[in-house]
Amino acid sequence: MAKDARVIVTLECEVCKSRNYQTEKNTKLQKERLSLKKYCKKCKKNTLHKETK
């Protein structure tokens, strides 16, 4: 069987520090931390969400 390179990561809002989203990333292709612009329910606006440990 092949090893699975996909890992579930949690995204945290940079403004209010709430952890709103979970997504998958391929560790073989992307070594650095993931950062996406997503909608935060707590801030009620689009903010930058970064991967947490």
Residue pairs with C-beta under 8 A, 6 or more apart in sequence:
5 26
5 27
5 28
5 29
6 24
6 25
6 26
6 27
7 24
7 25
7 27
8 22
8 23
8 24
9 22
9 23
9 24
9 25
9 34
9 51
9 52
10 19
10 21
10 22
10 51
10 52
11 19
11 20
11 21
11 22
11 23
11 34
11 36
11 38
11 49
11 50
11 51
11 52
12 18
12 19
12 20
12 49
12 50
12 51
12 52
13 19
13 20
13 40
13 42
13 43
13 47
13 48
13 49
14 47
14 48
14 49
14 50
15 40
15 43
15 47
16 40
16 42
16 43
16 47
18 40
18 41
18 42
19 52
20 38
20 40
20 41
20 42
20 49
21 38
21 49
23 34
23 36
25 34
25 51
33 50
33 51
34 50
34 51
35 48
35 49
35 50
35 51
36 48
36 49
37 46
37 47
37 48
37 49
38 46
38 47
38 49
39 45
39 46
39 47
40 46
40 47
40 49
